[in-house]
């Protein structure tokens, strides 16, 4: 196992300790990590790792979400690892590329884990994304640029996401986790 994979395995264990309600998910991610050499590549037929960011404003009150072009729903920014085993780096780079923001700062270790099925599209069969999510904070201008992968981007007050009808369950889970960690957001 490469040093980056060893580090990621240790991060999965630490996440399981910190968030017992997701411990079984962390164990599933650890098993997947050791299941094949190409789990960081799209070519791995069953699924592959992706890196995402919970991109918060400098004051931690808002999160930048994308109205994802292919999936047609509001989600966190993120993307494919494409062979990169440092998923925190993937999350940071994807956040920069998809938002046009600079001066973004990675904070802490794994914030959330989510395995979800991606439906078949064109030549790609349905497959799983093993999405590893990190907190990224804006430290400069918050003026984003909507890129090709998004219908739109929006800074959303995190507290409002909890009761948002039709919101992706994992985005709601991250909003609740953020609020629990930052009690000053509670109303």
Rosetta blueprint (number, residue, H / E / L):
1 X L
2 X L
3 X H
4 X H
5 X H
6 X H
7 X H
8 X H
9 X H
10 X H
11 X H
12 X H
13 X H
14 X H
15 X H
16 X H
17 X H
18 X H
19 X L
20 X H
21 X H
22 X H
23 X H
24 X H
25 X H
26 X H
27 X H
28 X H
29 X H
30 X H
31 X H
32 X H
33 X H
34 X L
35 X L
36 X L
37 X L
38 X L
39 X L
40 X L
41 X L
42 X L
43 X L
44 X L
45 X L
46 X L
47 X E
48 X E
49 X E
50 X E
51 X E
52 X E
53 X E
54 X E
55 X E
56 X E
57 X L
58 X L
59 X L
60 X L
61 X L
62 X E
63 X E
64 X E
65 X E
66 X E
67 X E
68 X E
69 X L
70 X L
71 X L
72 X L
73 X L
74 X E
75 X E
76 X L
77 X E
78 X E
79 X E
80 X E
81 X L
82 X L
83 X L
84 X L
85 X L
86 X L
87 X H
88 X H
89 X H
90 X H
91 X H
92 X H
93 X H
94 X H
95 X H
96 X H
97 X H
98 X H
99 X H
100 X L
101 X L
102 X L
103 X L
104 X E
105 X E
106 X E
107 X E
108 X E
109 X E
110 X E
111 X E
112 X E
113 X E
114 X E
115 X E
116 X E
117 X E
118 X E
119 X L
120 X L
121 X E
122 X L
123 X L
124 X E
125 X L
126 X L
127 X E
128 X E
129 X E
130 X E
131 X E
132 X E
133 X E
134 X E
135 X E
136 X E
137 X E
138 X E
139 X L
140 X L
141 X L
142 X L
143 X L
144 X L
145 X L
146 X L
147 X L
148 X L
149 X L
150 X E
151 X E
152 X E
153 X E
154 X E
155 X E
156 X E
157 X E
158 X H
159 X H
160 X H
161 X H
162 X L
163 X L
164 X L
165 X L
166 X L
167 X L
168 X L
169 X H
170 X H
171 X H
172 X H
173 X H
174 X H
175 X H
176 X H
177 X H
178 X H
179 X H
180 X H
181 X H
182 X L
183 X H
184 X H
185 X H
186 X L
187 X L
